[in-house]
């Protein structure tokens, strides 16, 4: 419980929400007690939503070929195109995050961030496949030591209106390190070259920075 509060991102990434809850709670205390109870429930939910647990995949720490999940959630789509039709990549893995999942995003493989690109867009429900292209998103292009690149894409959903990215171009990112978050239901896509082997399946639940989802086949 202490770690839940000490590491909670509500006090940094959710400051405006926290202020609104405090104001609502104060007004409820003065004028309308039911509002106070509603605010208390929302406050508890926000503490749960903005949780920021420590995660580690011991295998990935010792083996640079490991690829870990970039977020918590449910794998809703795995596609392969030998013609590299996913913006120059062969694989696209999509993970849907419900409002009950941890929304901190983590680096699936160690590398240097080459480019960060934010694209405004719509707010189609994140579990819909076309949300990858239509919705507001933030792309990180990352290069590994062996020269191979991959993309991690933060995608806003129907309720998620804010994408946070805490890193910069040129940042050296260890595997499993935190790089951002998306608020209130969202989607993370991972674009990979054909030099990987994936271990996951549609419908599988994964945990960011912890679940091993595949390996790089290149040396």
Backbone as a chain_set.jsonl record, in Angstrom:
{"seq": "XXXXXXXXXXXXXXXXXXXXXXXXXXXXXXXXXXXXXXXXXXXXXXXXXXXXXXXXXXXXXXXXXXXXXXXXXXXXXXXXXXXXXXXXXXXXXXXXXXXXXXXXXXXXXXXXXXXXXXXXXXXXXXXXXXXXXXXXXXXXXXXXXXXXXXXXXXXXXXXXXXXXXXXXXXXXXXXXXXXXXXXXXXXXXXXXXXXXXXXXXXXXXXXXXXXXXXXXXXX", "coords": {"N": [[0.828, -1.202, 0.0], [1.964, 1.214, 0.77], [3.937, 1.552, -1.204], [2.276, 1.756, -3.401], [1.164, 4.285, -3.116], [3.46, 5.911, -2.871], [4.834, 5.621, -5.322], [2.925, 6.411, -7.071], [1.498, 7.789, -10.02], [-0.461, 9.676, -10.1], [0.04, 12.028, -8.777], [1.807, 13.362, -10.335], [1.456, 12.972, -13.231], [-1.26, 13.191, -13.211], [-2.115, 15.616, -12.137], [-3.994, 17.719, -12.663], [-6.377, 16.317, -12.592], [-6.333, 15.498, -9.938], [-6.493, 17.975, -8.617], [-9.068, 18.769, -9.463], [-10.582, 16.777, -8.215], [-10.082, 17.363, -5.509], [-11.213, 19.916, -5.298], [-13.877, 19.284, -5.959], [-14.426, 17.512, -3.86], [-14.224, 19.229, -1.642], [-16.308, 21.054, -2.151], [-18.423, 19.278, -2.068], [-18.302, 18.479, 0.609], [-19.054, 20.849, 1.849], [-21.581, 21.548, 0.734], [-23.041, 19.397, -0.441], [-23.311, 16.339, 0.442], [-23.481, 13.726, -0.881], [-21.978, 14.194, -3.209], [-19.4, 14.334, -2.196], [-18.95, 11.668, -1.468], [-18.971, 10.469, -3.978], [-16.724, 11.664, -5.098], [-14.741, 10.589, -3.45], [-14.828, 7.888, -4.205], [-14.011, 8.155, -6.88], [-11.461, 9.129, -6.456], [-10.156, 6.947, -5.243], [-10.308, 5.167, -7.399], [-8.681, 6.539, -9.248], [-6.197, 6.461, -7.947], [-5.746, 3.765, -8.205], [-5.706, 3.513, -11.008], [-3.501, 5.106, -11.797], [-1.337, 3.704, -10.86], [2.031, 2.554, -10.545], [3.828, 0.173, -10.866], [6.882, -1.593, -10.01], [8.625, -3.463, -12.413], [10.173, -6.359, -13.783], [11.959, -8.42, -16.048], [13.775, -11.071, -15.635], [15.085, -12.766, -17.405], [15.309, -11.208, -19.701], [17.077, -9.265, -18.852], [19.488, -10.547, -18.882], [19.754, -11.509, -21.412], [20.041, -10.132, -24.443], [18.534, -10.7, -26.687], [15.924, -10.991, -26.036], [12.481, -9.996, -26.166], [10.242, -7.957, -24.571], [6.887, -7.392, -23.312], [5.398, -4.296, -24.262], [3.46, -3.099, -22.762], [0.864, -3.504, -20.267], [-2.063, -5.563, -20.738], [-4.384, -6.928, -23.188], [-3.638, -9.036, -25.867], [-4.744, -8.203, -28.948], [-4.403, -8.364, -31.637], [-2.332, -9.878, -34.023], [-0.282, -9.579, -36.679], [1.243, -10.583, -39.751], [3.26, -9.721, -42.46], [4.97, -10.666, -45.164], [5.888, -8.968, -47.077], [6.555, -6.694, -45.811], [4.573, -4.782, -45.127], [3.709, -3.15, -43.081], [4.334, -0.272, -42.683], [6.946, -0.619, -43.484], [7.711, -2.678, -41.885], [7.514, -6.139, -40.823], [5.959, -7.426, -38.899], [3.087, -6.74, -36.874], [2.045, -6.113, -33.701], [-0.64, -5.808, -31.548], [-1.835, -4.415, -28.572], [-4.427, -4.152, -26.31], [-5.457, -1.919, -23.825], [-7.435, -1.893, -21.044], [-9.386, 0.222, -18.805], [-8.669, -0.778, -16.395], [-6.139, -1.747, -16.479], [-2.57, -1.434, -15.877], [-1.192, 1.558, -17.022], [1.304, 2.467, -17.707], [3.878, 2.627, -20.077], [6.419, 0.54, -21.514], [9.82, -0.116, -22.564], [10.315, -2.448, -25.097], [12.664, -3.613, -25.986], [16.171, -3.106, -25.662], [17.681, -0.03, -26.746], [18.436, 2.878, -28.818], [16.595, 5.831, -29.024], [15.589, 6.917, -32.049], [13.755, 8.55, -33.352], [10.912, 10.522, -32.538], [7.54, 10.793, -33.04], [4.613, 12.587, -33.103], [1.216, 12.279, -33.863], [-1.731, 13.92, -34.467], [-5.222, 12.97, -34.166], [-8.267, 10.996, -34.414], [-10.604, 9.622, -31.949], [-11.323, 6.853, -31.907], [-12.695, 3.804, -30.55], [-10.195, 1.96, -28.834], [-9.879, -0.784, -29.166], [-10.632, -1.35, -31.713], [-9.391, -2.297, -34.866], [-8.739, -0.309, -36.851], [-8.104, 1.88, -35.353], [-5.41, 2.141, -35.025], [-4.487, 3.602, -37.157], [-6.22, 5.773, -37.401], [-6.517, 7.115, -34.956], [-5.295, 9.536, -32.5], [-1.811, 9.457, -31.966], [1.445, 8.394, -30.799], [4.608, 7.848, -31.912], [7.569, 5.949, -31.398], [10.633, 5.465, -32.758], [13.04, 3.075, -32.56], [16.426, 2.128, -32.365], [18.365, -0.782, -32.238], [21.486, -2.161, -30.901], [22.491, -3.801, -32.901], [21.724, -2.596, -35.224], [19.154, -3.021, -36.198], [15.816, -1.807, -36.341], [12.799, -0.887, -34.551], [9.344, -0.1, -33.881], [7.483, 1.456, -31.346], [4.223, 2.205, -30.574], [2.108, 4.496, -29.158], [-1.308, 4.72, -28.65], [-4.176, 6.658, -28.522], [-7.432, 6.164, -27.031], [-11.067, 5.904, -26.996], [-11.689, 7.031, -24.573], [-9.239, 7.797, -23.644], [-7.493, 10.629, -23.706], [-5.065, 11.785, -23.491], [-1.696, 11.482, -24.17], [1.316, 10.612, -22.785], [4.781, 11.153, -23.023], [7.9, 10.475, -21.885], [10.508, 10.579, -22.694], [13.305, 11.368, -24.913], [14.532, 12.101, -28.253], [17.45, 10.374, -29.075], [17.816, 9.298, -26.599], [19.111, 6.666, -24.613], [17.739, 3.607, -24.057], [17.158, 1.163, -21.683], [16.07, -2.301, -21.737], [12.686, -2.819, -20.839], [12.432, -0.407, -19.53], [10.633, 2.502, -18.383], [8.791, 4.614, -20.536], [6.61, 6.228, -21.014], [3.049, 7.003, -20.782], [-0.472, 6.309, -21.265], [-3.643, 7.754, -20.892], [-6.512, 6.364, -19.442], [-7.716, 3.928, -20.843], [-6.635, 2.452, -23.778], [-4.289, 1.749, -26.474], [-1.466, -0.11, -27.531], [0.813, -0.47, -30.092], [3.208, -2.588, -31.622], [5.714, -2.578, -33.911], [7.635, -4.692, -35.861], [10.605, -6.051, -37.431], [11.162, -8.833, -39.774], [13.025, -10.386, -38.575], [12.513, -11.652, -36.142], [11.135, -13.819, -33.613], [7.989, -14.636, -32.454], [6.255, -15.299, -29.39], [3.695, -15.154, -28.485], [0.033, -15.14, -28.447], [-3.145, -14.364, -29.972], [-5.527, -12.9, -27.809], [-4.168, -13.405, -25.493], [-3.11, -12.404, -22.224], [-0.818, -9.919, -21.255], [2.008, -8.488, -19.532], [3.466, -5.434, -19.042], [6.945, -4.958, -19.453], [7.513, -7.309, -18.201], [6.377, -9.766, -19.243], [7.631, -12.108, -21.485], [7.614, -11.803, -24.887], [8.75, -12.54, -27.255], [11.686, -13.125, -29.38], [14.705, -11.739, -30.73], [16.099, -12.881, -33.729], [18.41, -12.293, -34.974], [21.968, -11.976, -34.679]], "CA": [[0.0, 0.0, 0.0], [2.852, 2.372, 0.829], [4.548, 1.709, -2.521], [1.221, 2.192, -4.318], [1.018, 5.729, -2.957], [4.732, 6.591, -3.08], [5.199, 5.591, -6.74], [1.746, 6.682, -7.882], [1.668, 8.869, -10.991], [-1.552, 10.648, -9.987], [0.565, 13.271, -8.243], [2.636, 14.004, -11.355], [0.779, 12.965, -14.525], [-2.694, 13.446, -13.039], [-2.28, 16.751, -11.217], [-5.248, 18.434, -12.919], [-7.441, 15.452, -12.088], [-6.257, 15.563, -8.483], [-7.037, 19.281, -8.208], [-10.519, 18.732, -9.672], [-11.152, 15.933, -7.166], [-10.004, 18.097, -4.248], [-12.239, 20.97, -5.346], [-15.185, 18.626, -5.881], [-14.61, 17.001, -2.508], [-14.451, 20.357, -0.733], [-17.67, 21.555, -2.391], [-19.347, 18.268, -1.562], [-18.289, 18.553, 2.075], [-19.767, 22.059, 2.28], [-22.934, 21.766, 0.239], [-23.788, 18.248, -0.958], [-22.527, 15.191, 0.902], [-23.338, 12.649, -1.886], [-20.875, 14.518, -4.115], [-18.177, 13.97, -1.493], [-18.779, 10.217, -1.567], [-18.62, 10.179, -5.376], [-15.333, 12.087, -5.276], [-13.895, 9.615, -2.769], [-14.767, 6.709, -5.066], [-13.187, 8.506, -8.035], [-10.082, 9.261, -5.99], [-9.632, 5.591, -5.082], [-10.113, 4.625, -8.746], [-7.518, 7.192, -9.865], [-5.011, 5.884, -7.32], [-5.565, 2.447, -8.819], [-5.372, 3.671, -12.423], [-2.184, 5.713, -11.966], [-0.306, 2.919, -10.196], [3.276, 2.512, -11.315], [4.587, -0.898, -10.203], [8.182, -2.017, -10.525], [8.538, -4.691, -13.2], [11.446, -6.817, -14.317], [12.033, -9.742, -16.672], [15.152, -11.464, -15.367], [15.665, -13.363, -18.614], [15.652, -10.125, -20.624], [18.236, -8.545, -18.326], [20.688, -11.322, -19.177], [19.754, -11.955, -22.806], [19.576, -9.007, -25.272], [17.638, -11.132, -27.76], [14.556, -11.045, -25.519], [11.54, -8.895, -26.4], [9.219, -7.992, -23.526], [5.669, -6.659, -23.631], [5.53, -2.854, -24.044], [2.41, -2.607, -21.866], [-0.122, -4.464, -19.788], [-3.262, -5.605, -21.552], [-4.767, -8.124, -23.93], [-3.208, -9.044, -27.271], [-5.965, -8.237, -29.764], [-4.107, -8.546, -33.064], [-0.96, -10.183, -34.443], [-0.292, -9.687, -38.139], [2.533, -10.769, -40.41], [3.266, -9.444, -43.89], [6.34, -10.876, -45.659], [6.249, -7.836, -47.938], [6.844, -5.558, -44.922], [3.526, -3.801, -45.402], [3.368, -2.324, -41.909], [5.239, 0.879, -42.662], [8.296, -1.126, -43.648], [7.948, -3.769, -40.933], [6.823, -7.378, -41.169], [5.009, -7.806, -37.843], [2.409, -5.735, -36.053], [1.415, -6.675, -32.511], [-1.491, -4.796, -30.929], [-2.253, -4.725, -27.204], [-5.49, -3.258, -25.835], [-5.429, -1.653, -22.399], [-8.686, -1.424, -20.464], [-9.154, 1.208, -17.749], [-8.204, -1.477, -15.197], [-4.75, -2.157, -16.672], [-1.506, -0.451, -15.672], [-1.053, 2.279, -18.286], [2.687, 2.846, -17.959], [4.439, 1.922, -21.231], [7.806, 0.151, -21.267], [10.611, -0.406, -23.754], [10.346, -3.901, -25.314], [14.029, -4.069, -26.264], [17.107, -2.0, -25.447], [18.076, 0.677, -27.951], [18.487, 4.336, -28.812], [15.435, 6.417, -29.7], [16.007, 7.689, -33.213], [12.763, 9.551, -33.732], [9.614, 10.541, -31.859], [6.604, 11.475, -33.933], [3.248, 12.662, -32.586], [0.239, 12.527, -34.923], [-3.107, 14.14, -33.997], [-6.199, 12.118, -34.839], [-9.576, 10.793, -33.809], [-10.616, 8.843, -30.709], [-12.08, 5.627, -32.124], [-12.364, 2.821, -29.501], [-8.838, 1.445, -29.078], [-9.877, -2.202, -29.539], [-10.951, -1.427, -33.145], [-8.12, -2.32, -35.595], [-8.431, 0.918, -37.585], [-7.648, 2.931, -34.437], [-3.957, 2.271, -35.203], [-4.224, 4.611, -38.186], [-7.102, 6.934, -37.308], [-6.481, 7.811, -33.669], [-4.096, 10.248, -32.07], [-0.8, 8.473, -31.593], [2.825, 8.846, -30.606], [5.505, 6.778, -32.356], [8.98, 5.971, -31.064], [11.466, 4.599, -33.592], [14.169, 2.707, -31.71], [17.46, 1.32, -33.031], [19.167, -1.656, -31.393], [22.931, -2.158, -31.145], [22.799, -4.515, -34.147], [21.273, -1.805, -36.365], [17.747, -3.245, -36.485], [14.91, -0.846, -35.702], [11.41, -1.256, -34.31], [8.495, 1.039, -33.51], [6.441, 1.309, -30.341], [3.224, 3.238, -30.89], [1.082, 4.78, -28.159], [-2.519, 5.101, -29.368], [-5.271, 7.086, -27.657], [-8.706, 5.492, -27.259], [-12.26, 6.739, -26.925], [-11.653, 7.753, -23.299], [-7.871, 8.271, -23.412], [-7.284, 11.854, -24.471], [-3.741, 12.326, -23.222], [-0.558, 10.591, -24.314], [2.514, 11.153, -22.162], [6.048, 10.56, -23.441], [8.877, 11.038, -20.946], [11.868, 10.429, -23.219], [13.676, 12.268, -26.006], [15.354, 11.531, -29.313], [18.825, 10.195, -28.627], [17.858, 8.626, -25.297], [19.46, 5.247, -24.584], [16.701, 2.998, -23.231], [17.305, -0.258, -21.336], [14.854, -3.098, -21.904], [11.751, -2.74, -19.731], [12.393, 0.917, -18.905], [9.41, 3.27, -18.606], [8.979, 5.728, -21.461], [5.43, 7.078, -21.091], [1.779, 6.391, -20.403], [-1.677, 6.8, -21.934], [-4.65, 7.832, -19.839], [-7.896, 5.885, -19.458], [-8.105, 3.026, -21.93], [-5.811, 2.808, -24.921], [-3.741, 0.659, -27.272], [-0.054, -0.004, -27.889], [1.222, -1.307, -31.215], [4.637, -2.852, -31.754], [6.073, -2.931, -35.282], [8.905, -5.411, -35.809], [11.061, -6.653, -38.7], [10.944, -10.278, -39.838], [14.122, -11.079, -37.889], [12.085, -11.952, -34.779], [10.22, -14.939, -33.395], [7.032, -14.248, -31.42], [5.783, -16.397, -28.544], [2.369, -14.816, -27.956], [-1.136, -15.48, -29.269], [-4.3, -13.487, -29.793], [-6.306, -13.156, -26.608], [-3.292, -13.599, -24.333], [-2.827, -11.252, -21.377], [0.608, -9.683, -21.074], [2.33, -7.498, -18.502], [4.553, -4.615, -19.542], [8.239, -5.075, -18.829], [7.647, -8.59, -17.506], [6.051, -10.906, -20.103], [8.486, -12.334, -22.654], [6.714, -11.996, -26.027], [9.478, -13.017, -28.424], [13.144, -12.968, -29.405], [15.387, -11.372, -31.964], [16.832, -14.002, -34.305], [19.705, -11.81, -35.457], [23.055, -12.017, -33.7]], "C": [[0.865, 1.255, 0.0], [3.489, 2.632, -0.536], [3.53, 2.198, -3.553], [1.073, 3.706, -4.28], [2.315, 6.453, -3.307], [5.099, 6.667, -4.561], [4.056, 6.022, -7.652], [1.932, 7.909, -8.766], [0.536, 9.888, -10.958], [-1.02, 12.019, -9.584], [1.495, 13.993, -9.217], [1.891, 14.106, -12.685], [-0.711, 13.292, -14.413], [-2.996, 14.618, -12.133], [-3.601, 17.488, -11.409], [-6.447, 17.625, -12.416], [-7.49, 15.517, -10.571], [-6.835, 16.873, -7.965], [-8.558, 19.298, -8.347], [-11.199, 17.89, -8.594], [-11.15, 16.648, -5.82], [-11.055, 19.194, -4.187], [-13.631, 20.364, -5.215], [-15.463, 18.092, -4.488], [-14.9, 18.093, -1.509], [-15.868, 20.911, -0.893], [-18.703, 20.56, -1.881], [-19.444, 18.291, -0.051], [-19.11, 19.735, 2.576], [-21.244, 22.039, 1.936], [-23.725, 20.497, -0.096], [-23.009, 16.972, -0.681], [-22.433, 14.052, -0.121], [-22.211, 12.903, -2.876], [-19.537, 14.137, -3.486], [-17.905, 12.47, -1.609], [-18.379, 9.801, -2.983], [-17.151, 10.515, -5.628], [-14.377, 11.096, -4.621], [-13.733, 8.338, -3.597], [-13.862, 6.98, -6.274], [-11.717, 8.632, -7.65], [-9.425, 7.884, -5.831], [-9.372, 4.959, -6.452], [-8.873, 5.226, -9.404], [-6.213, 6.702, -9.247], [-4.697, 4.525, -7.942], [-5.1, 2.591, -10.267], [-3.939, 4.161, -12.611], [-1.072, 4.942, -11.25], [0.876, 2.698, -11.132], [4.195, 1.437, -10.732], [5.961, -1.12, -10.831], [8.008, -3.347, -11.258], [9.926, -5.078, -13.69], [11.257, -8.191, -14.95], [13.493, -10.172, -16.565], [15.836, -12.036, -16.606], [16.125, -12.281, -19.58], [16.873, -9.347, -20.154], [19.543, -9.238, -18.709], [20.812, -11.744, -20.637], [19.187, -10.839, -23.69], [18.67, -9.412, -26.422], [16.171, -11.129, -27.323], [13.763, -9.79, -25.891], [10.447, -9.018, -25.345], [8.017, -7.16, -23.956], [5.852, -5.171, -23.351], [4.467, -2.288, -23.103], [1.63, -3.782, -21.298], [-1.281, -4.5, -20.778], [-3.487, -6.938, -22.227], [-4.297, -8.005, -25.381], [-4.448, -9.214, -28.148], [-5.677, -8.463, -31.243], [-2.618, -8.845, -33.248], [-0.998, -10.401, -35.949], [1.127, -9.817, -38.654], [2.378, -10.517, -41.903], [4.7, -9.605, -44.393], [6.822, -9.76, -46.576], [6.519, -6.569, -47.134], [5.85, -4.416, -45.127], [3.123, -2.929, -44.237], [4.415, -1.228, -41.749], [6.7, 0.433, -42.7], [8.651, -2.258, -42.709], [7.069, -4.974, -41.271], [5.742, -7.765, -40.162], [4.366, -6.578, -37.225], [1.689, -6.458, -34.93], [0.641, -5.563, -31.82], [-1.981, -5.278, -29.57], [-3.272, -3.683, -26.754], [-5.43, -3.153, -24.323], [-6.798, -1.165, -21.958], [-8.366, -0.43, -19.351], [-8.625, 0.549, -16.476], [-6.754, -1.952, -15.311], [-3.798, -1.043, -16.249], [-1.241, 0.222, -17.01], [0.34, 2.842, -18.535], [3.227, 1.988, -19.103], [5.935, 1.708, -21.036], [8.501, -0.272, -22.558], [10.738, -1.927, -23.939], [11.739, -4.469, -25.558], [14.95, -2.869, -26.099], [17.479, -1.348, -26.77], [18.091, 2.176, -27.756], [17.287, 4.869, -29.592], [15.913, 7.317, -30.834], [15.049, 8.831, -33.523], [11.511, 9.393, -32.885], [8.674, 11.374, -32.707], [5.202, 11.415, -33.359], [2.299, 13.042, -33.716], [-1.145, 12.738, -34.314], [-4.07, 13.244, -34.761], [-7.497, 12.015, -34.078], [-9.449, 9.988, -32.512], [-11.584, 7.672, -30.86], [-11.743, 4.653, -30.994], [-11.083, 2.067, -29.822], [-8.811, -0.03, -29.462], [-10.22, -2.398, -31.018], [-9.648, -1.362, -33.94], [-7.759, -1.003, -36.282], [-7.977, 2.052, -36.679], [-6.144, 3.153, -34.568], [-3.617, 3.394, -36.171], [-5.016, 5.889, -37.973], [-6.885, 7.762, -36.047], [-5.205, 8.623, -33.463], [-3.069, 9.233, -31.575], [0.572, 9.131, -31.446], [3.749, 7.676, -30.917], [6.927, 7.018, -31.862], [9.695, 4.972, -31.97], [12.758, 4.348, -32.822], [15.143, 1.822, -32.497], [18.25, 0.522, -31.994], [20.657, -1.551, -31.738], [23.295, -2.809, -32.474], [22.311, -3.791, -35.389], [19.818, -2.004, -36.744], [16.893, -2.226, -35.716], [13.539, -1.47, -35.466], [10.663, -0.001, -33.88], [7.558, 0.63, -32.387], [5.509, 2.506, -30.493], [2.195, 3.338, -29.769], [-0.139, 5.331, -28.882], [-3.614, 5.472, -28.37], [-6.541, 6.33, -28.013], [-9.873, 6.453, -27.12], [-12.296, 7.555, -25.638], [-10.279, 8.337, -23.014], [-7.599, 9.483, -24.29], [-5.895, 12.443, -24.269], [-2.681, 11.222, -23.342], [0.659, 11.282, -23.706], [3.738, 10.403, -22.676], [7.142, 11.251, -22.634], [10.3, 11.017, -21.467], [12.069, 11.336, -24.432], [14.48, 11.516, -27.065], [16.81, 11.499, -28.847], [18.948, 9.498, -27.289], [18.226, 7.155, -25.47], [18.549, 4.564, -23.578], [17.01, 1.528, -22.948], [15.988, -1.005, -21.575], [13.998, -2.988, -20.641], [11.645, -1.382, -19.082], [11.114, 1.663, -19.288], [9.678, 4.417, -19.568], [7.749, 6.624, -21.581], [4.2, 6.363, -20.583], [0.656, 7.006, -21.227], [-2.8, 6.739, -20.912], [-6.005, 7.271, -20.248], [-8.292, 5.093, -20.704], [-7.394, 3.372, -23.217], [-5.301, 1.552, -25.633], [-2.26, 0.936, -27.53], [0.224, -0.976, -29.022], [2.733, -1.426, -31.229], [4.9, -3.326, -33.173], [7.484, -3.49, -35.286], [9.305, -5.922, -37.183], [10.845, -8.164, -38.675], [12.057, -11.083, -39.168], [13.786, -11.333, -36.417], [11.24, -13.229, -34.779], [9.318, -14.551, -32.227], [6.507, -15.463, -30.681], [4.344, -16.2, -28.073], [1.269, -15.196, -28.94], [-2.236, -14.472, -29.018], [-5.086, -13.9, -28.555], [-5.475, -13.321, -25.352], [-3.143, -12.305, -23.547], [-1.326, -11.144, -21.169], [0.799, -8.562, -20.057], [3.6, -6.752, -18.916], [5.833, -4.742, -18.746], [8.497, -6.416, -18.178], [7.427, -9.796, -18.429], [6.997, -10.972, -21.298], [7.592, -12.658, -23.844], [7.423, -12.506, -27.27], [10.969, -12.831, -28.283], [13.591, -12.453, -30.76], [16.186, -12.576, -32.442], [18.204, -13.586, -34.795], [20.724, -11.83, -34.33], [23.514, -10.608, -33.342]], "O": [[0.553, 2.236, -0.675], [3.576, 3.777, -0.979], [3.869, 2.954, -4.463], [0.877, 4.335, -5.319], [2.284, 7.493, -3.965], [5.625, 7.686, -5.009], [4.199, 6.002, -8.874], [2.452, 8.934, -8.327], [0.564, 10.864, -11.707], [-1.558, 13.047, -9.995], [1.923, 15.115, -8.948], [1.713, 15.205, -13.212], [-1.349, 13.631, -15.409], [-4.012, 14.625, -11.437], [-4.258, 17.846, -10.432], [-7.407, 18.182, -11.884], [-8.57, 15.583, -9.985], [-7.581, 16.881, -6.985], [-9.259, 19.782, -7.458], [-12.274, 18.25, -8.112], [-12.119, 16.548, -5.067], [-11.707, 19.386, -3.161], [-14.464, 20.861, -4.457], [-16.582, 18.195, -3.985], [-15.731, 17.915, -0.619], [-16.546, 21.202, 0.093], [-19.734, 20.949, -1.331], [-20.528, 18.143, 0.512], [-19.784, 19.639, 3.602], [-22.077, 22.459, 2.739], [-24.954, 20.514, -0.043], [-22.153, 16.573, -1.47], [-21.366, 13.446, -0.223], [-21.558, 11.965, -3.336], [-18.639, 13.665, -4.182], [-16.767, 12.054, -1.822], [-17.558, 8.903, -3.169], [-16.429, 9.761, -6.28], [-13.319, 10.795, -5.174], [-12.64, 7.777, -3.68], [-13.046, 6.136, -6.645], [-10.833, 8.28, -8.431], [-8.28, 7.685, -6.236], [-8.352, 4.299, -6.653], [-8.101, 4.513, -10.044], [-5.22, 6.545, -9.957], [-3.537, 4.184, -8.173], [-4.202, 1.872, -10.705], [-3.236, 3.677, -13.498], [0.021, 5.475, -11.055], [0.724, 2.66, -12.353], [5.236, 1.763, -10.162], [6.17, -0.869, -12.017], [7.321, -4.245, -10.772], [10.753, -4.213, -13.978], [10.494, -9.018, -14.452], [14.345, -9.694, -17.314], [17.027, -11.812, -16.824], [17.181, -12.398, -20.202], [17.625, -8.823, -20.975], [20.581, -8.589, -18.844], [21.844, -12.27, -21.052], [17.976, -10.618, -23.69], [18.089, -8.545, -27.075], [15.276, -11.254, -28.159], [14.298, -8.682, -25.925], [9.799, -10.059, -25.235], [8.118, -6.325, -24.855], [6.404, -4.808, -22.312], [4.557, -1.131, -22.69], [1.727, -4.907, -21.788], [-1.457, -3.572, -21.568], [-2.865, -7.944, -21.885], [-4.533, -6.99, -26.036], [-5.118, -10.246, -28.095], [-6.595, -8.723, -32.021], [-1.76, -8.155, -32.698], [-1.674, -11.309, -36.433], [2.074, -9.26, -38.097], [1.463, -11.045, -42.534], [5.557, -8.776, -44.086], [8.02, -9.623, -46.824], [6.691, -5.493, -47.707], [6.228, -3.254, -45.278], [2.274, -2.051, -44.389], [5.245, -1.242, -40.84], [7.566, 1.016, -42.048], [9.78, -2.75, -42.732], [6.028, -4.846, -41.915], [4.729, -8.36, -40.53], [4.993, -5.531, -37.069], [0.831, -7.307, -35.171], [1.193, -4.5, -31.536], [-2.474, -6.397, -29.432], [-3.012, -2.481, -26.811], [-5.362, -4.162, -23.621], [-7.275, -0.138, -22.441], [-7.201, -0.257, -18.993], [-8.178, 1.248, -15.566], [-6.201, -2.494, -14.354], [-4.158, 0.134, -16.257], [-1.082, -0.457, -18.024], [0.537, 3.613, -19.475], [3.056, 0.768, -19.103], [6.633, 2.554, -20.478], [7.864, -0.722, -23.511], [11.217, -2.618, -23.04], [11.972, -5.662, -25.362], [14.549, -1.736, -26.369], [17.582, -2.023, -27.794], [17.798, 2.682, -26.673], [17.002, 4.403, -30.696], [16.556, 8.342, -30.606], [15.463, 9.926, -33.902], [11.101, 8.28, -32.556], [8.973, 12.518, -33.049], [4.657, 10.331, -33.148], [2.542, 14.007, -34.44], [-1.684, 11.818, -33.699], [-3.771, 12.807, -35.872], [-7.795, 12.835, -33.21], [-8.347, 9.709, -32.04], [-12.521, 7.507, -30.079], [-10.61, 4.663, -30.511], [-10.9, 1.59, -30.942], [-7.822, -0.494, -30.029], [-10.106, -3.514, -31.526], [-8.857, -0.447, -33.713], [-6.59, -0.619, -36.295], [-7.512, 3.081, -37.169], [-5.651, 4.237, -34.256], [-2.59, 4.057, -36.03], [-4.548, 6.973, -38.321], [-7.051, 8.982, -36.07], [-4.195, 8.43, -34.14], [-3.402, 8.283, -30.867], [0.812, 10.249, -31.901], [3.682, 6.635, -30.264], [7.429, 8.141, -31.902], [9.395, 3.778, -31.949], [13.479, 5.283, -32.475], [14.735, 0.895, -33.196], [18.739, 1.071, -31.007], [21.035, -0.933, -32.733], [24.281, -2.43, -33.106], [22.461, -4.303, -36.498], [19.286, -1.23, -37.54], [17.217, -1.844, -34.592], [13.172, -2.456, -36.105], [11.267, 1.021, -33.558], [6.913, -0.416, -32.459], [5.945, 3.656, -30.534], [1.495, 2.37, -29.471], [-0.031, 6.296, -29.64], [-3.94, 4.688, -27.479], [-6.715, 5.903, -29.154], [-9.69, 7.671, -27.127], [-12.866, 8.645, -25.609], [-10.159, 9.274, -22.226], [-7.488, 9.35, -25.509], [-5.586, 13.497, -24.825], [-2.771, 10.177, -22.698], [0.988, 12.409, -24.076], [3.736, 9.175, -22.756], [7.289, 12.472, -22.697], [11.219, 11.405, -20.746], [11.135, 11.98, -24.91], [15.03, 10.445, -26.809], [17.325, 12.474, -28.299], [20.05, 9.14, -26.874], [17.714, 6.481, -26.364], [18.571, 4.89, -22.391], [17.113, 0.731, -23.881], [14.919, -0.394, -21.609], [14.509, -3.053, -19.523], [10.845, -1.206, -18.163], [10.58, 1.476, -20.381], [10.682, 5.117, -19.434], [7.834, 7.688, -22.196], [4.282, 5.268, -20.029], [0.809, 8.08, -21.809], [-2.897, 5.777, -20.15], [-6.569, 7.658, -21.271], [-9.104, 5.546, -21.51], [-7.537, 4.491, -23.709], [-5.807, 0.449, -25.425], [-1.858, 2.083, -27.723], [-0.09, -2.162, -28.925], [3.447, -0.483, -30.891], [4.373, -4.355, -33.595], [8.416, -2.86, -34.787], [8.441, -6.198, -38.016], [10.395, -8.712, -37.669], [12.036, -12.314, -39.188], [14.656, -11.242, -35.551], [10.711, -13.65, -35.808], [9.796, -14.187, -31.153], [6.334, -16.531, -31.269], [3.833, -17.028, -27.319], [1.528, -15.526, -30.097], [-2.26, -13.805, -27.983], [-5.283, -15.086, -28.289], [-6.025, -13.372, -24.252], [-3.061, -11.227, -24.135], [-0.645, -12.143, -20.936], [-0.121, -7.797, -19.765], [4.658, -7.351, -19.111], [5.824, -4.649, -17.518], [9.586, -6.647, -17.652], [8.21, -10.745, -18.399], [7.142, -9.997, -22.035], [6.887, -13.667, -23.831], [6.767, -12.869, -28.246], [11.468, -12.437, -27.229], [12.954, -12.693, -31.786], [16.875, -13.22, -31.651], [19.071, -14.434, -35.01], [20.366, -11.713, -33.159], [24.424, -10.443, -32.53]]}, "num_chains": 1, "name": "protein.A"}
